[in-house]
């Protein structure tokens, strides 16, 4: 985005509300994660490592707070004084929430993180100077910094493991920030195919790596602009409107399944990931 | 006098410094004429002979051995361009497929070398001329579909936007800088959507469209 473009089309970029002011035209990528289905198996996290060339840092660096997992499973336990307190955890897969009003974007001194027209928060490694302001300003703590030059670090990718690196994703070098991209390489490929055929991307054509690996199909991903997509239906029927006391959706068909929320919605970040609250009883 | 001495020492120091600096300048990637480096290929492939225009004199008298080109479509050999991200270097079979029946040039040094590779069952180790950095996602298919098939531009013109006038070269050489600013300078322009269109659009402006 050039400065001329920014100045000439300022009204397009200036918004009071990130979504309602100017709805997305073709695509708005979004996700819904059903916590009722999530078993905390970590398959999504492993798939993400494999797809996105994420370095495996090892225990020592992990303990130093230098972990790199774009997708992590957070665990929560009820504090009810049970005998085996570490059993019966609730799981919550956490990755970049791709906020529409992303706090990371406004603080980047280099303009390395931007919002795309598809409503995704992009991270450009070449632009990044490693100030780490974005990570400091991220309420979800889902941005990860390359403290080391991992490709040249021992045991990150042993010799033969370099063969499994994904050529569609950069191998990041020391001093840059990285985060979940909603598997942008897959979205780009699908969009190219769709453009060649003169249509839009169909629902289900793009799968993120985590979604593909999930054994319980807890993750759904798609285009919110398309009202027929699975994600759009979930958002329309299951999302609780936090600003309203009485939920009109309760009266609708399937209203009993009204359990969608976005994390820290009160901060008005308008995340692109909706979680469906767990309703089943714990096994313990 | 003292001041003059000081000044001359300063000046001498300055020139001595620039002199030593000049010797330490690393070899530049771009060359004096602002083209890419001359890449030495295993076989000096004559693009002009294959893709160049037919000599009008030859057309009048077909019995005269042609010295002009054969106007072969770029995508006859670079088949990937219209259907994948990369344009692709043709396999050796493609060269031999034609050349086994072209007896008039069978004994020339370049073709003999070609058949040496063929007999040894080894691919020709062509070198890359247009090499983008690993963090760039460039898609040939989208550009060819848009400019050749949707807008109906001549193939050599569409390819030439980025590759220069390859039909006049023997071994291809990078003609454009292939820098980000150069890509964006074209993406900023309004291009008609198809042949008859009054509607125009510019290329994608998102960082993520090209950066990966």
Interface residues (C-beta under 8 A of the other chain):
Chain A: X1 X2 X5 X114 X116 X117 X118 X120 X122 X124 X125 X126 X127 X168 X169 X170 X171 X181 X184 X185 X188 X192 X195 X196
Chain B: X134 X135 X137 X139 X141 X142 X145 X184 X188 X205 X206 X207 X208 X209 X211 X212
